[in-house]
């Protein structure tokens, strides 16, 4: 199921690495944007692929010195289901 250097490696802010034969049912392939590529108040943005069955997208923002917000999205291909979660973190 090798994918080699797929399109995500060509996106600004994502490391270009060989993704061939890295998909596994238990261990995802994770792509994370470099912090320097994100807007100033964004803390993280990542994509995780679990085989061809599920994908997670997460990102976070700092709202103030003591409050941040994190968004988690999970898409299950077989069910065509998107589950969205939002978390507030208080007292950083």
C-alpha positions in Angstrom: 0.0 0.0 0.0 3.0 2.3 -0.4 2.3 6.0 -1.2 5.8 7.4 -1.6 6.1 11.1 -1.4 2.4 12.0 -1.7 0.9 15.5 -2.2 1.0 16.5 1.5 4.8 16.5 1.4 4.5 19.4 -1.1 2.4 21.6 1.2 4.2 24.6 2.7 4.8 23.9 6.4 4.6 20.1 6.2 7.8 18.1 6.2 8.6 16.2 3.0 9.4 12.6 3.9 8.9 9.2 2.3 5.5 7.9 3.3 5.9 4.5 1.4 4.6 1.5 3.4 3.9 3.6 6.5 0.1 3.0 6.8 -0.9 0.6 9.5 -4.2 -0.3 11.1 -2.9 0.5 14.6 -0.4 3.3 14.1 -1.4 6.4 12.1 0.7 8.4 9.7 0.7 11.9 11.2 1.4 15.1 9.4 2.0 18.2 11.6 2.5 21.7 10.4 5.7 23.5 11.5 4.9 26.1 14.3 6.5 28.8 12.2 4.1 28.2 9.3 1.0 28.8 11.5 -0.7 32.1 12.4 0.6 33.7 15.6 -2.3 32.7 17.8 -2.6 29.1 16.4 -0.8 26.5 18.6 -0.9 23.4 16.4 -2.5 21.8 13.3 -2.2 18.2 12.4 -3.6 15.4 10.2 -3.5 11.8 11.1 -4.4 8.9 8.8 -5.4 5.5 10.1 -5.1 3.2 7.0 -7.8 4.3 4.6 -10.6 4.0 7.2 -10.2 7.0 9.4 -8.7 10.5 9.4 -8.3 12.9 12.3 -7.8 16.7 11.9 -6.9 18.8 14.9 -5.9 22.4 15.5 -5.7 24.8 18.4 -5.7 28.5 19.2 -4.7 30.6 22.1 -7.6 33.0 23.0 -5.9 34.7 25.9 -3.0 34.2 28.3 -5.0 31.7 30.3 -7.5 30.2 27.7 -7.0 28.1 24.6 -9.4 26.2 22.4 -8.7 22.9 20.6 -10.7 21.4 17.8 -10.7 17.7 17.0 -12.4 16.2 14.0 -12.6 12.5 13.2 -13.8 11.2 9.8 -14.7 7.5 9.4 -14.7 6.6 5.7 -16.8 3.4 5.9 -19.6 5.2 7.8 -19.2 8.6 6.1 -19.3 10.0 9.6 -17.7 13.2 10.9 -17.4 13.6 14.6 -16.4 17.1 15.8 -15.2 18.0 19.3 -14.2 21.3 20.9 -12.3 21.7 24.1 -11.5 24.8 26.1 -8.4 24.7 28.2 -8.3 27.2 31.1 -5.3 28.1 33.2 -2.4 27.5 30.8 
